[in-house]
Amino acid sequence: MQQPDWSGPLAAAYGGALAFLTDLPGHPVGASQDREALLAALDGPLPEQPHPAAGVIEQLAAAADPGIMRSTGGRFFGFVVGGSTPAALAADWLTSAWDQNTGLFALAPSATTIEQVAGRWLRELLGLPDDATTGFVTGGQMANFTGLAAARHEMLRRAGWNVEVDGLFGAPRLRVLVGAERHDTIDLALRYLGVGTAAIEVVAADEQGRMDPLALAGALEDADGPIIVCAQAGGVNSGAIDPVGEICDLAHAAGAWVHVDGAFGLWAAASPSRRHLLDGVDRADSWATDAHKWLNVPYDSGLIFCAHPQAHRAALSVRAGYLMHGSGDPFELTPELSRRARGIPVYAALRNLGRTGVAALVEGGCAAATRFAELLAAHPGVRIHNDVTLNQVLVSFDDDDARTRAVVDLVQGDGTCWVSGSVWRGRAVMRISVSNWSTDPSDVDASVQAILRCLQAERATAPASQLEM
């Protein structure tokens, strides 16, 4: 067999990737072409004949570049989106080259062993029980799905129902208690699981979006039947963390399961200065997070931890004669049988950063968010709506929803940074999320200047009567 040309396309990919990454600090953050322009560059008839691989990669990189959001850089604050540290990105390239199917130990001995080690390191870093199971899934959505699948199994088992055998028809009714500021992935996971959103009972939250323990206690007074309580570590708007210790105590006294959606906020446990916000989190039953957010590994890196290994495996595992089952095969803990070795970049990131490096990454994001809030709040007409305890900042301008939305649009078009809009307590806000390892004070300062410049430009376009209000 003729040896394929690996060097040509891989060299082209390396060159394109290196050019992209080194150009990040000076490049406008937003995409520069719309859908129609991108289709003109990328679309066309299905090719009839093969094309040289290196040329395909070079053409792909050139045509796609104008539509690539620089979300991997230090001035992207639009969503809770991390970047990729050099070690994690390099490990992800190796993961693709090795192309291991990490469902079975028999198919991927090294990859499954790496995930076993990375899982132990993660539990230690985040202060979770050492005997909890760890599954590597696609992202926060599937992490919540998996944790709630284990919860559904266990709570119905305790009620005398085998949901894996008998399904949900005729099953005892599940109640799912959630905070008013929960993330929508909880609702979607319940839809995927057949539980349905009608099972949701909303528990009141305080002014920062934290679940109110007194309201939860009232909801738990009627503890007849299986109950799942979903706590949140890191509200997607305010960044607030529910009082998880109190929630666990109340829920467990009522015989309920506690699932923690900690997509980004669970990483606060790695920070000595923020760890207290998660006091008691180790007493929950399952935890979901996303390593792409604050650990800054490439996408496809959700994590699910479960304090009840038997329930975790019962909800997801399958047996088949052809599979060469081993002890603790990873597919027993995730929704997929076949998948890439997601734990390899996580392992590399943890080995590269160490405990102190992860702490510095989290604390650096929190410090940058605080800097944003302080610099912006110093200007007349700029209001910060949340207590900046983590990496989220909610901003409005002149108490004017239309102006706030207009400033968000102007900032996105300016290119210095990229922020997104949201709605908080019925008001339009600019949402600034700091999650990238490379964000430094100069990025914050340049971004604040751009935001204020856009605010000034928007004010200059307002009618005189509006300015007098």
C-alpha positions in Angstrom: 0.0 0.0 0.0 1.3 3.4 -0.9 2.0 5.6 2.1 -0.5 8.5 2.2 0.7 12.1 2.2 0.2 13.2 5.8 2.8 16.0 5.8 1.1 18.2 3.2 -2.4 18.6 4.7 -1.1 18.6 8.3 1.5 21.2 7.5 -1.3 23.3 5.8 -3.5 22.9 8.9 -0.7 23.8 11.2 0.2 26.9 9.2 -3.4 28.1 9.1 -4.0 27.4 12.8 -0.7 29.2 13.9 -1.5 32.2 11.7 -5.0 32.4 13.2 -3.8 32.1 16.8 -0.9 34.5 16.6 -3.2 37.1 14.9 -5.8 37.0 17.6 -4.7 40.0 19.7 -4.8 42.4 16.8 -7.7 41.1 14.9 -11.3 42.3 15.2 -13.2 39.9 17.4 -16.5 39.6 15.4 -17.0 37.9 12.1 -16.6 40.1 9.1 -18.8 38.4 6.5 -22.5 37.5 6.5 -24.1 34.2 5.6 -24.6 35.1 1.9 -20.9 36.1 1.5 -19.8 32.9 3.2 -22.0 30.7 1.1 -20.6 32.4 -2.0 -17.1 31.4 -0.9 -17.8 27.9 0.5 -20.8 26.6 -1.5 -20.8 25.0 -4.9 -21.6 21.7 -6.7 -20.6 18.5 -5.0 -17.0 17.8 -6.4 -16.9 15.1 -9.0 -13.2 14.4 -8.7 -10.7 14.2 -5.8 -8.7 17.3 -5.0 -5.3 17.4 -3.4 -5.7 17.3 0.4 -3.3 20.2 1.2 -5.0 22.4 -1.3 -8.4 21.6 0.2 -7.2 22.6 3.7 -5.6 25.9 2.4 -8.8 26.8 0.5 -11.0 25.9 3.5 -9.0 28.1 5.9 -9.0 31.0 3.5 -12.7 30.8 2.7 -13.8 30.3 6.3 -11.6 32.9 8.0 -13.9 35.9 7.5 -16.7 34.1 9.3 -14.6 32.8 12.1 -15.5 34.5 15.4 -12.4 35.2 17.5 -14.1 33.7 20.5 -10.8 31.9 21.4 -9.1 35.3 22.2 -8.9 37.4 25.3 -11.5 40.0 24.2 -14.5 37.8 23.6 -17.0 38.3 26.4 -20.3 37.4 24.7 -21.2 34.1 26.3 -19.5 31.9 28.9 -17.0 30.7 26.3 -13.5 29.7 27.2 -10.6 29.4 24.7 -8.0 26.7 24.5 -4.7 26.8 26.3 -1.7 25.7 24.2 -1.3 22.3 26.0 -5.0 21.5 25.7 -5.2 22.4 22.0 -2.0 20.4 21.2 -3.5 17.4 23.1 -6.7 17.7 21.2 -4.7 17.5 17.9 -3.2 14.3 19.2 -6.6 13.0 20.2 -7.8 13.5 16.6 -4.6 11.8 15.2 -4.9 8.8 17.5 -8.7 8.6 16.7 -9.5 6.3 19.6 -13.0 5.0 20.2 -13.1 5.6 23.9 -16.2 3.6 24.8 -14.4 0.4 25.7 -11.1 -0.3 27.4 -10.4 -3.0 24.8 -10.5 -0.4 22.0 -8.6 2.4 23.7 -6.5 1.3 26.7 -4.4 4.4 27.0 -7.3 6.8 26.4 -9.6 5.2 28.9 -6.8 5.1 31.5 -6.1 8.8 30.9 -9.8 9.5 31.5 -9.7 7.5 34.7 -6.8 9.6 36.0 -8.2 12.9 34.8 -11.5 12.1 36.5 -9.8 11.5 39.8 -7.8 14.7 39.5 -11.0 16.6 38.7 -12.9 15.3 41.7 -10.0 16.3 43.9 -9.7 19.7 42.4 -13.4 20.4 42.7 -13.8 18.9 46.2 -16.2 16.1 45.1 -16.4 12.6 46.6 -13.4 10.5 45.5 -15.7 7.5 44.9 -18.0 9.4 42.6 -18.2 8.3 38.9 -17.0 10.7 36.2 -18.3 10.7 32.6 -16.9 12.7 29.7 -19.8 14.0 27.5 -20.2 16.6 24.8 -21.1 19.7 26.9 -23.2 21.1 29.7 -26.5 20.0 28.0 -25.5 16.3 28.0 -23.9 16.6 31.4 -27.3 17.7 32.8 -29.1 15.0 30.8 -26.8 12.3 32.2 -27.0 13.5 35.8 -30.8 13.7 35.6 -31.0 10.3 33.9 -29.2 8.9 37.0 -31.6 10.9 39.2 -34.6 9.6 37.3 -33.5 6.0 37.7 -32.7 6.2 41.4 -35.7 8.2 42.5 -38.1 5.9 40.6 -36.3 2.8 41.9 -36.8 4.0 45.4 -40.5 4.3 44.6 -40.6 0.7 43.3 -40.4 1.4 39.6 -37.8 0.2 37.0 -37.9 2.9 34.4 -35.3 1.2 32.2 -37.6 -1.8 31.9 -41.1 -0.4 32.2 -40.6 3.1 30.8 -42.6 6.1 32.2 -46.2 5.1 31.4 -47.8 4.4 34.7 -44.7 5.5 36.7 -44.9 7.5 39.9 -45.0 11.2 39.1 -41.6 12.9 39.4 -41.4 16.4 40.9 -38.5 18.5 39.8 -37.8 21.6 41.9 -35.7 24.3 40.2 -34.7 27.9 40.9 -36.4 30.7 39.0 -33.1 31.5 37.3 -32.2 27.9 36.2 -30.5 27.4 32.8 -32.8 26.2 30.0 -30.7 23.0 29.6 -32.4 21.6 32.7 -35.8 22.0 30.9 -34.5 20.4 27.7 -32.9 17.5 29.6 -36.2 16.8 31.2 -37.8 16.8 27.7 -35.2 14.4 26.4 -35.8 12.1 29.4 -39.5 12.0 28.9 -40.1 13.5 32.2 -41.4 16.7 30.6 -41.4 20.3 31.7 -44.8 19.9 33.4 -42.9 18.2 36.2 -41.0 21.4 37.0 -42.0 23.4 40.1 -40.2 26.8 40.2 -38.8 27.9 43.6 -38.4 31.6 44.2 -35.0 33.2 43.9 -33.5 36.2 45.6 -32.5 39.5 43.9 -29.3 37.9 42.6 -31.0 34.8 41.3 -30.0 32.4 44.1 -32.6 29.8 45.1 -34.3 30.8 48.4 -33.9 28.0 50.9 -37.1 29.0 52.8 -39.1 28.7 49.6 -37.5 25.4 48.9 -38.4 24.2 52.4 -42.0 25.1 51.7 -42.0 23.3 48.4 -40.6 20.2 50.1 -43.3 20.1 52.9 -45.3 18.0 50.5 -42.7 15.3 50.0 -45.0 12.6 48.8 -43.4 10.8 45.8 -40.0 11.0 44.1 -38.4 14.5 44.0 -35.3 15.9 42.2 -34.0 19.3 43.2 -31.8 21.1 40.7 -29.4 23.6 42.2 -27.3 26.0 40.2 -23.6 26.9 40.6 -23.2 30.0 38.4 -26.3 31.7 37.1 -25.9 32.4 33.4 -26.8 36.1 33.9 -25.6 37.2 37.4 -23.1 34.4 38.0 -24.8 33.8 41.4 -24.4 30.4 43.1 -27.3 28.8 45.0 -26.7 28.0 48.7 -26.0 24.4 47.8 -25.2 23.2 51.3 -28.5 24.3 52.7 -30.3 22.9 49.6 -28.7 19.5 50.1 -29.6 19.4 53.8 -33.3 20.3 53.1 -33.6 18.0 50.0 -32.0 15.0 51.6 -34.2 15.4 54.7 -37.1 15.0 52.4 -35.6 12.0 50.6 -34.9 14.0 47.4 -31.9 13.8 44.9 -29.9 17.0 44.4 -28.4 17.7 41.0 -26.0 20.7 40.6 -25.8 22.4 37.3 -22.4 23.9 37.6 -21.5 24.5 33.9 -19.0 27.2 34.8 -19.6 28.1 38.5 -18.5 24.7 39.8 -14.9 25.7 38.8 -15.0 28.2 41.7 -14.3 25.3 43.9 -10.7 25.3 42.5 -10.2 28.9 43.7 -9.2 29.4 47.4 -10.8 32.8 47.4 -14.1 31.6 45.9 -14.4 28.1 47.3 -16.6 29.2 50.2 -19.4 30.1 47.7 -19.8 26.3 47.2 -19.8 25.2 50.8 -21.6 21.9 51.0 -21.5 21.1 47.3 -19.9 17.8 48.0 -23.1 16.6 49.6 -25.1 16.7 46.4 -25.9 13.6 44.4 -24.7 14.6 40.9 -22.8 17.5 39.4 -22.6 18.8 35.8 -19.9 21.1 34.4 -18.1 22.0 31.2 -14.3 22.0 30.9 -14.5 24.2 27.8 -15.6 27.1 30.0 -13.2 27.8 32.8 -10.6 25.0 32.3 -10.2 26.3 28.7 -9.9 23.0 26.7 -11.4 22.7 23.2 -15.1 22.1 22.7 -16.7 18.7 23.2 -15.8 18.5 26.9 -18.7 18.3 29.3 -18.3 16.5 32.6 -20.8 14.6 34.8 -20.0 13.4 38.3 -22.3 11.1 40.3 -22.2 10.1 43.9 -24.2 6.9 43.2 -22.2 4.8 40.7 -24.8 2.0 40.6 -27.6 4.5 39.6 -25.2 6.2 37.0 -24.5 2.9 35.3 -28.0 1.5 35.5 -29.3 4.6 33.7 -26.9 4.4 30.8 -25.1 1.0 30.4 -26.0 -1.7 27.9 -24.7 -5.3 27.5 -23.9 -7.0 24.2 -22.0 -10.2 23.4 -19.8 -8.6 20.8 -18.5 -5.7 22.9 -15.7 -7.3 24.9 -16.9 -5.7 28.1 -14.2 -4.8 30.7 -14.4 -3.5 34.2 -15.5 0.2 34.3 -15.8 0.8 30.5 -16.4 4.5 29.9 -19.5 4.0 27.8 -21.4 2.9 30.9 -21.2 6.5 32.1 -22.1 8.5 29.0 -25.0 8.5 26.5 -22.7 7.4 23.6 -21.1 4.0 22.9 -18.7 5.4 20.4 -16.9 8.7 21.0 -13.6 10.6 20.8 -11.2 10.6 23.8 -12.5 13.7 25.4 -10.4 13.2 28.5 -7.1 13.6 26.8 -7.2 17.4 26.5 -8.5 17.7 30.0 -5.6 15.5 31.3 -3.1 17.7 29.5 -4.7 20.9 30.8 -4.6 19.7 34.4 -1.0 18.5 34.1 0.1 21.7 32.4 -1.7 24.1 34.9 -1.7 22.1 38.1 -3.9 23.1 41.0 -2.4 26.5 41.4 -2.7 27.3 37.7 -6.4 26.4 37.6 -6.9 28.6 40.6 -5.1 31.4 39.0 -7.2 31.0 35.8 -10.5 31.2 37.8 -9.3 34.1 40.0 -8.0 36.0 37.0 -11.4 35.8 35.3 -13.1 37.0 38.5 -10.6 39.9 38.8 -11.2 40.9 35.2 -15.0 40.9 35.7 -14.5 43.1 38.8 -12.3 45.5 36.9 -15.0 45.7 34.2 -17.6 46.6 36.7 -15.5 49.2 38.6 -14.4 51.0 35.4 -17.8 51.1 33.8 -19.7 52.1 37.0 -17.4 55.1 37.4 -19.2 56.7 34.4 -22.5 58.6 34.6 -25.5 56.7 33.3 -23.8 53.3 33.5 -25.4 50.9 35.9 -24.1 47.5 37.1 -27.1 45.2 38.0 -25.4 42.3 39.8 -23.0 41.6 42.6 -19.9 40.6 40.7 -18.9 37.5 42.7 -17.7 35.4 39.7 -17.1 36.3 36.0 -20.4 37.8 35.0 -21.2 41.5 34.7 -24.6 42.9 33.8 -24.6 46.5 32.5 -27.3 48.9 31.3 -27.0 52.5 30.0 -29.1 55.5 31.0 -31.9 53.2 32.3 -32.9 52.9 28.7 -33.5 49.4 27.2 -33.3 50.6 23.6 -30.1 52.4 24.3 -28.6 49.4 26.0 -29.5 47.2 23.0 -28.1 49.8 20.6 -24.8 50.0 22.5 -24.5 46.2 22.4 -24.9 46.3 18.6 -22.4 49.0 18.3 -19.8 47.2 20.4 -20.2 44.1 18.3 -19.7 46.1 15.2 -16.7 48.0 16.6 -14.6 44.8 16.8 -12.4 45.7 19.8 -14.4 43.1 21.9 -17.5 41.1 21.6 -20.3 41.2 24.2 -23.9 39.9 24.1 -27.2 41.2 25.3 -29.6 39.6 27.7 -32.7 40.4 29.9 -32.4 40.6 33.6 -35.4 41.3 35.8 -37.3 42.5 32.8 -34.6 45.0 31.7 -32.3 44.8 28.7 -28.7 44.4 29.8 -25.2 44.0 28.3 -23.8 40.7 29.5 -20.0 40.6 29.9 -18.7 37.1 30.6 -15.0 36.6 31.3 -13.9 33.0 30.8 -10.7 33.1 28.6 -7.3 32.2 30.1 -5.6 34.9 28.1 -7.7 37.9 29.1 -5.5 40.4 30.9 -6.1 44.0 32.3 -5.1 45.6 29.0 -7.9 43.6 27.3 -10.4 44.9 29.9 -9.2 48.5 29.6 -9.4 48.5 25.8 -12.8 46.9 25.9 -14.1 49.4 28.5 -12.9 52.3 26.3 -14.7 50.7 23.3 -17.9 50.3 25.2 -17.8 53.9 26.4 -17.0 55.1 22.9 -20.0 53.3 21.6 -22.2 54.7 24.4 -21.0 58.2 23.5 -21.8 57.6 19.8 -25.3 56.3 20.6 -26.0 59.2 22.8 -24.9 61.6 20.0 -27.6 60.1 17.7 -30.4 60.6 20.3 -33.0 63.4 19.8 -32.5 66.4 22.1 -35.8 65.6 23.9 -34.6 62.2 24.8 -31.3 63.5 26.1 -33.3 65.8 28.5 -35.2 62.9 30.1 
